[in-house]
Amino acid sequence: MSSRFRFPHVQMPPEATALRKEVREFLAEEIANGGFVPMADCWASAMSAEFSRKVGQRGWLGMTWDKKYGGHGRTFLERYVVTEEMLAAGAPVMAHWVADRQSGPQLIKNAKPEIRDAIIPRIVSGDCFCAIGMSEPNTGSDLASVATKAEKVEGGWKVNGTKLWSTGAHGCDYMITLLRTSPLDTSARHQGLSQFIIDLKAPGVDIRGIADIGGQVHFNETNFEDVFVPDDYVLGEVGGGWNMVVGELALERSGPERFLSTFIVLQEAMRLLVNNPTEQTKEVLGQVVAKIKTLRRMSLGIAGLLQEGASPEMEAALVKDMSTNFERELLEKLRKVLPQNILATSEGLLPGLLRDGILRVPSSTLRGGTNEVLKGMIARQLGMR
Ligand SMILES: Cc1cc2nc3c(=O)[nH]c(=O)nc-3n(C[C@H](O)[C@H](O)[C@H](O)COP(=O)(O)OP(=O)(O)OC[C@H]3O[C@@H](n4cnc5c(N)ncnc54)[C@H](O)[C@@H]3O)c2cc1C
């Protein structure tokens, strides 16, 4: 075997407890004031620029980024506390989620200094949002088959093609976009790819929302027709896009959103189920709580590795695979112990949360890399293929 997984045991620092209290108070206040109604899968379905600005004002965006770039220089564990509290409350965090999780770190590492300095402080204040432009109509799991291309022109690049499924692009300022900058060489498929920061308001960009099975528009098809992107908006080296994307996927897959998307459903269900629980109810709740604790322990280990400066792609793949399977299992188990007619009622938050959760959970094993693909990566890492 080539390497083992690392899941270091991580202790929350004392300052995290005070921070958690602060975040909980903020969220309770927002709910009480009608600032938001809790939603399942909130990080990919509940978009509110106003809420994101409030989060930015609190100092909870760009938390781990260096102060010299406009970040807050706090730890990954403190950021973890904020993200898990937001998810547990079903808060409308979608607008800032991608920029805070992966685009910001990418820009800090690879953008030209003047572009970085123009964008990063706006992400931190909750005034600038980013989308991911990796998938295409004929490109998903096999990301190296990207066909949307950028051709060199005077002073920049001309982009043509289509990106698909970009979450939140309709409300974003920029798309961090993987493009082909040299023709595909089938013997070196990962070469000739570059990452660009594309201004989504630029002429030639056309964003069309796609409704999901529940009728909600949260992801998009984005067409680029002769879109001019200045040279300064290339990330890192031309041709170096593949390694950047791999690093970004570790951030995309490693967070608590992979097992807490449906936590709000469990929380609401528990309010109902804890009164006179049957033996089956006790068993189900015991099982799901034990699993959440295990996944949290593993996911916190990844936050610890990120804090050390590691890029834990394999650990992230394993936790994402286990977590997204758990989210499905959780809803199936809850349905068995909740009253039969719960979905037909409209009293309280639970029926709506459960309905949304059931409709959206199948997508969790697809987005960010399918579970089959993740298993393939894990097998390769273990030297099994
Ligand atoms: C809700 C949602 C949000 C998304 N948001 C974004 C976004 O913001 N930006 C973005 O770029 N993309 C986004 N995506 C796209 C997502 O990354 C792709 O759907 C995913 O990578 C799978 O690609 P695909 O849909 O083309 O399926 P395919 O790659 O065509 O896969 C079809 C099936 O074949 C299996 N398969 C494929 N290759 C292998 C293999 N090598 N071994 C075993 N099985 C395999 C897959 O597991 C899957 O079951 C989103 C998707 C969803 C559902």
The ligand as an ORCA input file, in Angstrom:
! r2SCAN-3c Opt
* xyz 0 1
  C     -26.459     19.622     -7.192
  C     -25.234     19.643     -8.060
  C     -24.414     20.759     -8.021
  C     -23.282     20.804     -8.845
  N     -22.518     21.940     -8.829
  C     -21.457     22.025     -9.674
  C     -20.695     23.227     -9.745
  O     -20.944     24.193     -8.997
  N     -19.686     23.290    -10.633
  C     -19.359     22.253    -11.449
  O     -18.411     22.380    -12.220
  N     -20.070     21.096    -11.414
  C     -21.106     20.971    -10.554
  N     -21.845     19.802    -10.515
  C     -21.524     18.716    -11.450
  C     -20.893     17.500    -10.778
  O     -19.558     17.761    -10.431
  C     -21.036     16.326    -11.752
  O     -22.410     16.026    -11.824
  C     -20.258     15.117    -11.326
  O     -18.875     15.357    -11.376
  C     -20.605     13.892    -12.184
  O     -20.496     14.177    -13.538
  P     -21.693     13.838    -14.529
  O     -22.961     14.384    -13.967
  O     -21.294     14.289    -15.892
  O     -21.833     12.270    -14.505
  P     -20.922     11.205    -15.288
  O     -19.492     11.550    -15.108
  O     -21.443     11.074    -16.683
  O     -21.216      9.876    -14.489
  C     -22.382      9.085    -14.732
  C     -22.276      7.851    -13.846
  O     -21.120      7.071    -14.233
  C     -20.282      6.835    -13.098
  N     -18.867      6.904    -13.492
  C     -18.283      7.816    -14.297
  N     -16.958      7.595    -14.388
  C     -16.693      6.512    -13.607
  C     -15.501      5.786    -13.281
  N     -14.319      6.150    -13.767
  N     -15.620      4.729    -12.449
  C     -16.812      4.340    -11.951
  N     -17.982      4.996    -12.223
  C     -17.922      6.059    -13.041
  C     -20.594      7.978    -12.137
  O     -20.296      7.624    -10.806
  C     -22.085      8.192    -12.362
  O     -22.829      7.283    -11.586
  C     -22.966     19.718     -9.698
  C     -23.794     18.586     -9.707
  C     -24.909     18.539     -8.902
  C     -25.780     17.311     -8.941
*
